[in-house]
Amino acid sequence: MKAITKETLLEALKLRDTGERPAFRECEFKDMDLSGADLHNMDFTLSSFQNVNLEYVNLKNSSVENALFDGNSLHGADFQNANMKTAAFRECDMRECNIRGANLYGAVLEHAKLDGIQSDHTTRWFRMHCPETGPILGYKKCVNDRVVQLLIPADAKRTSATRPSCRCSKAKVLSIKSFDETEEFEEACKATTNAAEGVYGFAMCDIATEEGTFQILPWIYSAGGNIDDLTSAESTKAVQFLTDLVQNGYMSKEVVNWQQSDAYNAFTSGKAAMFESGTWQLADIDEKINGSFNYQYTLLPKDKEYASTIGGENFGVCTGSVIG
């Protein structure tokens, strides 16, 4: 990067012809006062300004793309129709700057003073690209080609400004899906499992009693299986899916010994992100959780179709009853 003195810069300004666009690309300007200078229609791409007073400077139609201005005062500077893409203005005083018609794509305005800044409909990449008020849905691409659907609440702070992506102070994860939406539930289990703290993504009762039978039936029905043929490809697929959750560490190995109350207790104590349950456990769940976290109800994940069972762990048949 070439160091440029104030004298060299001013001399170039004196000698330039009308319409000429002087180029000072990849140059360093340091410790100088350029306040009020006429620097219109110039190219300062990739240049650095350190401890430079740029108050009320005229940079109309100039390019400061990817230039560094951090910490300088640009109070009242005129950037009309300027190329300001990816320029760094951290901690800059940009009060009352004119950015009408300017392109600020990717510009860094972190902690810059922007009071009274002048923009209009021709200013690009300065105003919000996401809704400024109210709740909104957002999506984020994550590792392994996963798409996370987010709910940004109405009271969340949000910004998008100089980039197309939006940022917010808080969000609720609604779903985690693969691009073809085939691994939504398993991915959510993986994302919410924390083995170091003994937290599992999912909990259910898998004990070899009526309780376990009642909880596994919806998975078999959803896969297209039937209780009449537990060896069918569909039934086997459902059981294997649950087995894989255990083998991958997303569900505790102890579920084979758990009653439904054990899965319930794992969830309410924060040791399971999700659990399979029914209406019989709704009565005291709020009291049990005691406001320690928020939760919602949803359907069990589906394979071919959503499925559920209405309960009834045992049937009593009286002696002498006629059946059929």
Residue frames relative to the residue before (quaternion, step in Angstrom):
aa qw qx qy qz dx dy dz
M 1.0000 0.0000 0.0000 0.0000 0.00 0.00 0.00
K 0.3355 -0.7751 0.5097 0.1639 3.57 -0.74 1.10
A 0.3632 -0.7291 0.5401 0.2115 3.60 -0.87 0.98
I 0.1191 -0.7929 0.5970 0.0271 3.58 -0.88 1.02
T 0.3145 -0.7436 0.5582 0.1911 3.57 -0.86 0.95
K 0.6503 -0.5059 0.3908 0.4103 3.54 -1.28 0.31
E 0.6406 0.5427 -0.3214 0.4380 3.56 1.00 -0.83
T 0.6454 0.5213 -0.3152 0.4608 3.58 0.99 -0.85
L 0.6592 0.5107 -0.3044 0.4604 3.55 0.97 -0.88
L 0.6899 0.4806 -0.2899 0.4573 3.60 0.83 -0.95
E 0.6171 0.5394 -0.3442 0.4580 3.59 1.07 -0.69
A 0.6463 0.5150 -0.3177 0.4650 3.58 1.03 -0.82
L 0.6342 0.5319 -0.3290 0.4546 3.56 1.07 -0.71
K 0.6465 0.5259 -0.3187 0.4515 3.58 1.03 -0.75
L 0.7477 0.4415 -0.2126 0.4482 3.55 0.97 -0.88
R 0.5549 0.6395 -0.4118 0.3369 3.60 1.12 -0.33
D 0.4443 -0.6852 0.5187 0.2530 3.55 -1.13 0.75
T 0.6505 -0.5032 0.3922 0.4121 3.55 -1.26 0.37
G 0.8096 0.2274 -0.1922 0.5059 3.58 -0.82 0.97
E 0.5183 0.6367 -0.4271 0.3788 3.59 1.23 -0.20
R 0.2318 -0.7672 0.5852 0.1233 3.58 -1.11 0.71
P 0.2121 -0.8070 0.5377 0.1207 3.61 0.05 1.24
A 0.2375 -0.7851 0.5611 0.1115 3.57 -0.97 0.88
F 0.0307 0.7594 -0.6478 0.0517 3.53 -0.87 1.08
R 0.1066 0.8270 -0.5366 0.1295 3.54 0.76 1.14
E 0.8503 0.0859 -0.0980 0.5099 3.55 -1.10 0.83
C 0.4362 0.6744 -0.4728 0.3625 3.54 0.94 0.97
E 0.3238 -0.7363 0.5643 0.1860 3.54 -1.25 0.52
F 0.0812 -0.7664 0.6371 0.0085 3.52 -0.87 1.11
K 0.0561 0.8391 -0.5288 0.1145 3.55 -0.54 1.15
D 0.8736 0.0412 -0.0449 0.4828 3.54 -1.14 0.85
M 0.5543 0.5853 -0.4274 0.4094 3.58 0.57 1.14
D 0.3763 -0.7014 0.5629 0.2226 3.52 -1.31 0.43
L 0.0079 0.8070 -0.5879 0.0553 3.56 -0.49 1.27
S 0.2536 0.8016 -0.5114 0.1779 3.56 1.20 0.37
G 0.8352 0.1857 -0.1647 0.4907 3.54 -0.94 0.97
A 0.4459 0.7103 -0.4529 0.3025 3.61 1.23 0.00
D 0.3850 -0.7015 0.5535 0.2309 3.56 -1.17 0.67
L 0.0842 0.8144 -0.5606 0.1239 3.55 -0.12 1.33
H 0.2614 0.8030 -0.5028 0.1845 3.56 1.14 0.59
N 0.8492 0.1535 -0.1279 0.4887 3.57 -1.26 0.58
M 0.4830 0.6275 -0.4630 0.3983 3.57 0.86 1.04
D 0.3644 -0.7275 0.5454 0.2012 3.54 -1.26 0.47
F 0.0177 0.8012 -0.5941 0.0690 3.55 -0.45 1.31
T 0.1779 0.8233 -0.5194 0.1438 3.59 1.15 0.58
L 0.8605 0.0835 -0.1056 0.4913 3.57 -0.99 0.99
S 0.4755 0.6701 -0.4487 0.3514 3.59 1.17 0.39
S 0.3250 -0.7425 0.5613 0.1675 3.54 -1.31 0.39
F 0.1058 -0.7741 0.6232 0.0359 3.56 -0.95 0.99
Q 0.0171 0.8164 -0.5730 0.0697 3.57 -0.46 1.23
N 0.8373 -0.0509 -0.0244 0.5438 3.53 -0.71 1.15
V 0.4120 0.6868 -0.4754 0.3640 3.54 0.90 1.05
N 0.3241 -0.7292 0.5716 0.1912 3.56 -0.90 0.96
L 0.0007 0.8230 -0.5649 0.0598 3.56 -0.47 1.25
E 0.2510 0.7908 -0.5213 0.1994 3.57 1.12 0.58
Y 0.8636 0.0470 -0.0817 0.4953 3.55 -1.03 0.99
V 0.3257 0.7376 -0.5219 0.2782 3.59 1.13 0.58
N 0.3618 -0.7219 0.5502 0.2126 3.59 -1.12 0.69
L 0.0590 0.8052 -0.5833 0.0894 3.59 -0.42 1.26
K 0.1868 0.8063 -0.5356 0.1678 3.57 1.11 0.65
N 0.8628 0.0872 -0.0951 0.4887 3.55 -1.05 0.92
S 0.4994 0.6472 -0.4371 0.3750 3.59 1.20 0.30
S 0.3490 -0.6978 0.5764 0.2430 3.55 -1.32 0.23
V 0.0059 0.7649 -0.6438 0.0227 3.54 -0.86 1.06
E 0.1773 0.8285 -0.5130 0.1376 3.55 1.16 0.62
N 0.8590 0.0253 -0.0730 0.5062 3.52 -0.92 1.08
A 0.4111 0.6938 -0.4845 0.3389 3.58 1.15 0.57
L 0.3798 -0.7250 0.5390 0.1990 3.56 -1.23 0.55
F 0.0005 -0.8094 0.5853 -0.0482 3.56 -0.68 1.19
D 0.2698 0.8285 -0.4768 0.1162 3.61 1.24 -0.07
G 0.8601 0.1801 -0.1534 0.4519 3.52 -0.96 1.02
N 0.5817 0.5995 -0.3839 0.3936 3.60 1.18 -0.15
S 0.4427 -0.6572 0.5327 0.2973 3.55 -1.25 0.33
L 0.0325 -0.7890 0.6126 -0.0348 3.53 -0.78 1.16
H 0.1731 0.8317 -0.5082 0.1415 3.53 1.24 0.51
G 0.8595 0.0979 -0.0943 0.4927 3.56 -0.76 1.10
A 0.3901 0.7303 -0.4861 0.2797 3.61 1.23 0.18
D 0.3430 -0.7404 0.5496 0.1792 3.55 -1.15 0.70
F 0.0168 -0.8120 0.5813 -0.0494 3.57 -0.42 1.31
Q 0.2286 0.8099 -0.5216 0.1403 3.60 1.12 0.40
N 0.8558 0.0288 -0.0894 0.5087 3.54 -0.91 1.12
A 0.4189 0.7155 -0.4643 0.3117 3.59 1.17 0.43
N 0.4068 -0.6546 0.5744 0.2757 3.53 -1.30 0.44
M 0.0003 0.8284 -0.5556 0.0703 3.55 -0.25 1.33
K 0.2792 0.8115 -0.4821 0.1762 3.60 1.25 0.26
T 0.8771 0.0153 -0.0756 0.4740 3.53 -1.05 1.05
A 0.3877 0.7029 -0.5062 0.3152 3.62 1.15 0.40
A 0.3620 -0.7403 0.5330 0.1918 3.58 -1.12 0.72
F 0.0017 -0.8090 0.5850 -0.0575 3.56 -0.65 1.21
R 0.1704 0.8149 -0.5372 0.1353 3.60 1.04 0.69
E 0.8608 0.0865 -0.0904 0.4934 3.55 -1.03 0.93
C 0.4418 0.7042 -0.4582 0.3146 3.63 1.17 0.28
D 0.3827 -0.6614 0.5883 0.2646 3.53 -1.24 0.54
M 0.0533 0.8189 -0.5637 0.0932 3.56 -0.26 1.31
R 0.2396 0.7902 -0.5269 0.2014 3.55 1.15 0.55
E 0.8616 0.1092 -0.1175 0.4816 3.54 -1.12 0.89
C 0.3470 0.7198 -0.5273 0.2888 3.61 1.12 0.48
N 0.3393 -0.7073 0.5810 0.2167 3.55 -1.19 0.60
I 0.0328 0.8086 -0.5850 0.0536 3.59 -0.50 1.19
R 0.2504 0.7752 -0.5398 0.2120 3.59 1.12 0.56
G 0.8400 0.1599 -0.1429 0.4984 3.55 -0.86 0.99
A 0.5221 0.6491 -0.4142 0.3667 3.60 1.25 -0.05
N 0.3185 -0.7157 0.5877 0.2024 3.56 -1.28 0.47
L 0.0735 -0.8348 0.5454 -0.0141 3.56 -0.44 1.27
Y 0.2159 0.8112 -0.5260 0.1365 3.60 1.12 0.46
G 0.8566 0.0980 -0.1030 0.4960 3.55 -0.78 1.08
A 0.4110 0.7102 -0.4835 0.3049 3.61 1.22 0.09
V 0.3353 -0.7408 0.5525 0.1831 3.55 -1.05 0.82
L 0.0367 -0.8253 0.5620 -0.0402 3.55 -0.50 1.27
E 0.2186 0.8248 -0.4960 0.1608 3.55 1.20 0.50
H 0.8583 -0.0293 -0.0479 0.5100 3.54 -0.76 1.19
A 0.3838 0.6994 -0.5115 0.3192 3.61 1.11 0.51
K 0.4229 -0.6727 0.5415 0.2745 3.57 -1.16 0.62
L 0.0519 -0.8468 0.5285 -0.0313 3.58 -0.47 1.20
D 0.3044 0.7746 -0.5081 0.2218 3.59 1.22 0.28
G 0.8527 0.1471 -0.1188 0.4870 3.55 -0.95 0.92
I 0.3576 0.7370 -0.5088 0.2647 3.60 1.17 0.25
Q 0.3071 -0.7876 0.5170 0.1344 3.58 -0.91 0.93
S 0.1129 0.7800 -0.6020 0.1281 3.55 -0.56 1.23
D 0.1056 -0.7804 0.6091 0.0940 3.56 -1.28 0.23
H 0.7732 -0.3688 0.2404 0.4564 3.58 -1.28 -0.16
T 0.6529 0.5066 -0.3256 0.4594 3.61 1.20 -0.32
T 0.5184 0.6172 -0.4224 0.4146 3.59 1.27 -0.14
R 0.1896 -0.8131 0.5448 0.0784 3.57 -0.71 1.06
W 0.8645 0.1016 -0.1089 0.4800 3.52 -1.12 0.88
F 0.5153 0.5994 -0.4600 0.4044 3.53 0.80 1.07
R 0.7292 0.3876 -0.2342 0.5130 3.57 0.93 -0.83
M 0.7043 -0.4729 0.3403 0.4057 3.55 -1.32 0.37
H 0.2344 -0.7397 0.6107 0.1580 3.54 -1.12 0.73
C 0.6772 0.3784 -0.2893 0.5608 3.58 1.27 -0.15
P 0.6549 -0.5089 0.3622 0.4254 3.62 -1.16 0.43
E 0.4128 -0.7436 0.4779 0.2199 3.55 -0.88 0.95
T 0.7822 0.2004 -0.1166 0.5783 3.59 1.20 -0.44
G 0.7554 0.4002 -0.2894 0.4305 3.54 -1.30 0.40
P 0.5948 -0.5572 0.4279 0.3908 3.59 -1.26 0.25
I 0.0569 -0.7957 0.6025 0.0243 3.58 -1.10 0.65
L 0.4032 -0.6668 0.5659 0.2694 3.54 -1.29 0.42
G 0.0414 -0.7978 0.6014 0.0088 3.54 -1.00 0.83
Y 0.2122 -0.7654 0.5954 0.1211 3.55 -1.26 0.40
K 0.0618 -0.7912 0.6082 0.0166 3.55 -1.05 0.80
K 0.3357 -0.7230 0.5685 0.2036 3.54 -0.94 0.93
C 0.1020 -0.8057 0.5830 0.0220 3.56 -0.78 1.05
V 0.7557 -0.3830 0.2699 0.4576 3.55 -1.33 -0.05
N 0.8198 0.2444 -0.2033 0.4764 3.54 -1.30 0.45
D 0.5879 -0.6225 0.3578 0.3727 3.57 1.03 0.83
R 0.3884 0.6965 -0.5037 0.3321 3.54 0.80 1.05
V 0.2155 -0.7556 0.6068 0.1202 3.56 -1.11 0.74
V 0.1694 -0.7846 0.5919 0.0727 3.57 -0.75 1.08
Q 0.2224 -0.7559 0.6022 0.1281 3.55 -0.81 1.00
L 0.1093 -0.8219 0.5591 -0.0062 3.55 -0.75 1.12
L 0.2317 -0.7155 0.6367 0.1704 3.52 -1.22 0.60
I 0.1562 -0.7691 0.6153 0.0744 3.56 -0.63 1.15
P 0.3407 -0.7794 0.4849 0.2034 3.62 -0.39 1.18
A 0.6882 -0.5136 0.3305 0.3916 3.54 -1.26 0.47
D 0.7322 0.4295 -0.2480 0.4669 3.61 1.02 -0.73
A 0.4729 0.6694 -0.4514 0.3527 3.61 1.23 0.18
K 0.4154 -0.6573 0.5632 0.2798 3.55 -1.05 0.76
R 0.0217 0.8160 -0.5765 0.0361 3.58 -0.93 0.83
T 0.0067 -0.7817 0.6236 0.0029 3.53 -1.23 0.53
S 0.0583 -0.7586 0.6451 0.0709 3.54 -1.23 0.47
A 0.0699 0.8824 -0.4633 0.0418 3.54 1.02 -0.97
T 0.8867 -0.0397 0.0294 0.4598 3.57 -0.61 -1.14
R 0.7266 0.3202 -0.2433 0.5571 3.62 1.22 0.17
P 0.5744 -0.6088 0.4091 0.3635 3.62 -1.14 0.45
S 0.6207 0.5362 -0.3497 0.4527 3.59 1.15 -0.47
C 0.3080 -0.7460 0.5647 0.1722 3.56 -1.13 0.72
R 0.1673 -0.7609 0.6192 0.0986 3.54 -1.13 0.69
C 0.0504 -0.8006 0.5970 0.0109 3.56 -1.09 0.67
S 0.5750 -0.6233 0.4209 0.3220 3.55 -1.25 0.50
K 0.7961 -0.0349 0.0138 0.6040 3.59 1.19 -0.40
A 0.0185 0.7866 -0.6159 0.0403 3.54 -1.20 0.58
K 0.3269 -0.7218 0.5775 0.1967 3.53 -1.25 0.53
V 0.3865 -0.7152 0.5338 0.2327 3.57 -0.88 0.96
L 0.2037 -0.7923 0.5671 0.0961 3.57 -0.68 1.12
S 0.7953 -0.1287 0.0995 0.5839 3.57 0.99 -0.73
I 0.1716 -0.7264 0.6535 0.1257 3.52 -1.33 0.47
K 0.0452 0.8283 -0.5505 0.0939 3.57 -0.48 1.20
S 0.4446 -0.5933 0.5786 0.3399 3.50 -1.30 0.40
F 0.6884 -0.4955 0.3142 0.4265 3.58 -1.18 0.39
D 0.7370 0.3661 -0.2358 0.5169 3.59 1.06 -0.64
E 0.4622 -0.7371 0.3933 0.2973 3.58 1.37 0.26
T 0.4572 0.6996 -0.4485 0.3167 3.60 1.10 0.53
E 0.7698 0.3439 -0.1816 0.5061 3.62 1.15 -0.40
E 0.1935 0.8411 -0.4893 0.1251 3.55 1.19 0.53
F 0.7417 0.4253 -0.2502 0.4543 3.60 0.61 -1.10
E 0.6675 0.5014 -0.3138 0.4524 3.58 0.84 -0.91
E 0.6436 0.5195 -0.3225 0.4603 3.58 1.03 -0.77
A 0.6277 0.5220 -0.3314 0.4731 3.59 1.06 -0.74
C 0.6270 0.5286 -0.3313 0.4667 3.58 1.04 -0.77
K 0.6618 0.5126 -0.3008 0.4569 3.54 0.95 -0.91
A 0.6883 0.5104 -0.2815 0.4318 3.55 0.89 -0.98
T 0.7528 0.3955 -0.2063 0.4840 3.58 1.08 -0.68
T 0.5265 0.6126 -0.4189 0.4147 3.58 1.27 0.12
N 0.0068 -0.7719 0.6353 -0.0229 3.55 -0.96 0.95
A 0.2403 -0.8269 0.4933 0.1228 3.55 0.15 1.32
A 0.6210 0.5750 -0.3461 0.4049 3.58 1.02 -0.78
E 0.7623 0.3201 -0.1786 0.5335 3.57 1.10 -0.66
G 0.5260 -0.6733 0.3947 0.3381 3.57 1.24 0.28
V 0.4739 0.6512 -0.4480 0.3882 3.56 1.14 0.66
Y 0.1628 -0.7996 0.5744 0.0644 3.57 -0.81 1.04
G 0.5724 -0.6168 0.4243 0.3346 3.54 -1.17 0.59
F 0.8165 0.0644 0.0087 0.5736 3.59 1.03 -0.73
A 0.0682 -0.7787 0.6231 0.0287 3.54 -1.20 0.66
M 0.1002 0.7704 -0.6248 0.0779 3.54 -1.12 0.75
C 0.4944 -0.6117 0.5173 0.3372 3.53 -1.33 0.15
D 0.0070 0.8179 -0.5728 0.0532 3.57 -0.64 1.14
I 0.3169 0.7705 -0.4926 0.2514 3.55 1.23 0.48
A 0.5146 -0.6735 0.4470 0.2861 3.57 -1.10 0.71
T 0.4924 0.5882 -0.4800 0.4255 3.54 0.64 1.22
E 0.7498 -0.3581 0.2764 0.4829 3.55 -1.27 -0.17
E 0.6122 0.5667 -0.3539 0.4229 3.59 1.05 -0.71
G 0.6863 0.4718 -0.2790 0.4781 3.56 0.92 -0.91
T 0.6134 0.5514 -0.3393 0.4523 3.56 1.05 -0.79
F 0.6609 0.5237 -0.2971 0.4481 3.54 0.91 -0.97
Q 0.7170 0.4542 -0.2665 0.4567 3.61 0.99 -0.75
I 0.6883 0.4762 -0.2989 0.4585 3.60 1.08 -0.50
L 0.5327 0.6685 -0.3953 0.3363 3.59 1.17 -0.56
P 0.6499 0.5191 -0.3579 0.4244 3.70 0.82 -0.78
W 0.6324 0.5295 -0.3350 0.4556 3.60 1.05 -0.68
I 0.6542 0.5020 -0.3093 0.4737 3.56 1.01 -0.80
Y 0.6652 0.4930 -0.3077 0.4687 3.58 0.91 -0.88
S 0.6482 0.5380 -0.3226 0.4317 3.58 0.95 -0.83
A 0.6865 0.4769 -0.2749 0.4751 3.56 1.07 -0.74
G 0.5819 -0.5897 0.3705 0.4199 3.56 1.28 -0.11
G 0.5019 0.6568 -0.4185 0.3763 3.57 1.29 0.18
N 0.2536 -0.7540 0.5875 0.1487 3.53 -1.33 0.01
I 0.5808 -0.6105 0.4173 0.3402 3.55 -1.07 0.70
D 0.6076 0.5758 -0.3483 0.4220 3.56 1.21 -0.47
D 0.7927 0.1538 -0.0793 0.5845 3.59 1.20 -0.43
L 0.0812 -0.8423 0.5327 0.0077 3.56 0.15 1.30
T 0.6379 0.5135 -0.3349 0.4660 3.58 1.27 -0.02
S 0.4326 0.7016 -0.4674 0.3197 3.58 1.25 0.04
A 0.6620 -0.5097 0.3686 0.4075 3.56 -1.25 0.42
E 0.6560 0.5220 -0.3120 0.4471 3.58 1.00 -0.83
S 0.6753 0.4830 -0.2972 0.4716 3.58 0.89 -0.93
T 0.6467 0.5233 -0.3130 0.4583 3.56 0.99 -0.86
K 0.6223 0.5488 -0.3335 0.4476 3.56 1.04 -0.79
A 0.6616 0.5139 -0.3080 0.4508 3.58 0.93 -0.89
V 0.6754 0.4842 -0.2932 0.4727 3.57 0.89 -0.95
Q 0.6467 0.5203 -0.3223 0.4552 3.58 0.99 -0.80
F 0.6051 0.5584 -0.3564 0.4416 3.60 1.04 -0.72
L 0.6824 0.4672 -0.2834 0.4854 3.59 0.91 -0.91
T 0.6154 0.5434 -0.3411 0.4579 3.56 1.07 -0.73
D 0.6493 0.5251 -0.3105 0.4541 3.56 0.99 -0.84
L 0.5983 0.5565 -0.3660 0.4454 3.60 1.06 -0.66
V 0.6581 0.4871 -0.2999 0.4896 3.57 1.04 -0.80
Q 0.6949 0.4898 -0.2870 0.4414 3.58 0.81 -0.99
N 0.6854 0.4606 -0.2798 0.4898 3.58 1.12 -0.60
G 0.5367 -0.6644 0.3796 0.3555 3.57 1.28 -0.02
Y 0.4977 0.6682 -0.4225 0.3567 3.59 1.24 0.20
M 0.7536 0.1927 -0.1318 0.6145 3.57 1.28 -0.27
S 0.5530 -0.6487 0.4142 0.3191 3.57 -0.93 0.89
K 0.5213 -0.6249 0.4853 0.3196 3.59 -1.11 0.69
E 0.6117 0.5903 -0.3379 0.4041 3.57 1.21 -0.47
V 0.4501 0.7051 -0.4619 0.2948 3.62 1.19 -0.12
V 0.5919 0.5724 -0.3738 0.4269 3.60 1.17 -0.46
N 0.7128 0.3868 -0.2440 0.5318 3.57 1.28 -0.23
W 0.5696 0.6425 -0.3595 0.3654 3.57 1.29 -0.22
Q 0.3141 -0.6655 0.6398 0.2216 3.47 -1.22 0.69
Q 0.6930 -0.4649 0.3225 0.4468 3.58 -1.22 0.18
S 0.6196 0.5514 -0.3428 0.4411 3.57 1.08 -0.63
D 0.6181 0.5442 -0.3507 0.4459 3.60 1.12 -0.57
A 0.6387 0.4989 -0.3212 0.4899 3.59 1.02 -0.77
Y 0.6192 0.5473 -0.3195 0.4637 3.55 1.06 -0.83
N 0.6857 0.4806 -0.2844 0.4669 3.58 0.88 -0.93
A 0.6125 0.5414 -0.3557 0.4531 3.60 1.06 -0.68
F 0.6720 0.4909 -0.2978 0.4677 3.59 0.96 -0.82
T 0.7173 0.4640 -0.2719 0.4429 3.58 0.73 -1.01
S 0.6852 0.4511 -0.2892 0.4933 3.59 1.18 -0.43
G 0.5567 -0.6451 0.3724 0.3677 3.59 1.30 0.10
K 0.5327 0.6374 -0.3998 0.3874 3.57 1.22 0.36
A 0.7455 0.2179 -0.1848 0.6022 3.58 1.30 0.12
A 0.4172 -0.7292 0.4855 0.2419 3.58 -0.82 0.99
M 0.7838 0.0709 -0.0227 0.6165 3.59 1.15 -0.66
F 0.0291 0.7963 -0.6038 -0.0206 3.56 -1.18 0.43
E 0.4631 -0.6672 0.5158 0.2727 3.52 -1.24 0.57
S 0.1184 0.8026 -0.5689 0.1347 3.53 -0.77 1.02
G 0.2912 -0.7349 0.5785 0.2011 3.52 -1.34 -0.25
T 0.7623 -0.4157 0.2517 0.4274 3.55 -1.30 0.06
W 0.5859 0.6149 -0.3714 0.3752 3.61 1.14 -0.52
Q 0.7132 0.4224 -0.2614 0.4945 3.58 1.21 -0.30
L 0.4606 0.7062 -0.4322 0.3200 3.58 1.26 0.20
A 0.5776 0.6629 -0.3713 0.2985 3.54 1.03 -0.77
D 0.8393 0.1765 -0.0725 0.5091 3.59 0.82 -0.89
I 0.3621 0.7655 -0.4834 0.2218 3.59 1.22 0.23
D 0.6239 0.5363 -0.3460 0.4510 3.61 1.02 -0.72
E 0.6619 0.4993 -0.2995 0.4721 3.55 0.98 -0.89
K 0.6469 0.5345 -0.3135 0.4444 3.55 1.02 -0.83
I 0.7006 0.4491 -0.2628 0.4883 3.59 0.91 -0.93
N 0.1296 -0.8556 0.4906 0.1022 3.56 1.17 -0.71
G 0.7127 -0.5060 0.2617 0.4093 3.56 0.92 0.93
S 0.4287 0.7302 -0.4550 0.2758 3.61 1.21 0.13
F 0.7880 -0.0507 0.0015 0.6136 3.60 1.23 -0.34
N 0.4806 -0.6460 0.5082 0.3056 3.55 -1.30 0.37
Y 0.0268 -0.7978 0.6023 0.0024 3.56 -1.12 0.60
Q 0.1441 -0.7692 0.6153 0.0942 3.54 -1.31 0.32
Y 0.4218 -0.6716 0.5438 0.2744 3.53 -1.32 0.31
T 0.0584 0.7777 -0.6255 0.0250 3.54 -1.17 0.60
L 0.6139 -0.5335 0.4199 0.4028 3.56 -1.29 0.17
L 0.5689 -0.5403 0.4758 0.3975 3.53 -1.24 0.38
P 0.5680 -0.5929 0.4229 0.3833 3.61 -1.04 0.60
K 0.3148 -0.7659 0.5331 0.1735 3.54 -1.12 0.61
D 0.3211 -0.6686 0.6248 0.2439 3.49 -1.38 0.33
K 0.8089 0.0678 -0.0141 0.5838 3.57 0.25 -1.26
E 0.7924 -0.0630 0.0712 0.6026 3.56 1.10 -0.70
Y 0.5609 -0.5650 0.4671 0.3846 3.56 -1.25 0.33
A 0.0027 -0.8088 0.5872 -0.0308 3.58 -0.99 0.81
S 0.0232 0.7750 -0.6311 0.0236 3.51 -1.19 0.57
T 0.2531 -0.7300 0.6015 0.2029 3.57 -1.29 0.14
I 0.4773 -0.7247 0.4324 0.2450 3.55 -1.01 0.76
G 0.6219 -0.5708 0.3481 0.4078 3.58 1.21 0.13
G 0.4921 0.6190 -0.5123 0.3350 3.51 -1.34 -0.03
E 0.0986 -0.8518 0.5131 0.0368 3.55 0.16 1.29
N 0.8018 0.1459 -0.0546 0.5769 3.59 1.10 -0.66
F 0.1941 -0.7461 0.6231 0.1321 3.51 -1.23 0.53
G 0.2165 -0.7734 0.5835 0.1206 3.54 -0.94 0.90
V 0.0644 -0.7921 0.6069 0.0132 3.57 -0.82 1.00
C 0.3471 -0.7691 0.5025 0.1883 3.55 -0.57 1.18
T 0.5884 -0.5697 0.4474 0.3593 3.56 -1.17 0.65
G 0.8011 0.2783 -0.2204 0.4820 3.55 -0.92 0.94
S 0.4808 0.6718 -0.4433 0.3479 3.57 1.29 -0.03
V 0.3503 -0.7098 0.5730 0.2125 3.53 -1.15 0.70
I 0.0834 -0.8058 0.5863 0.0053 3.57 -0.62 1.12
G 0.7357 0.4081 -0.3125 0.4411 3.53 -1.03 0.87
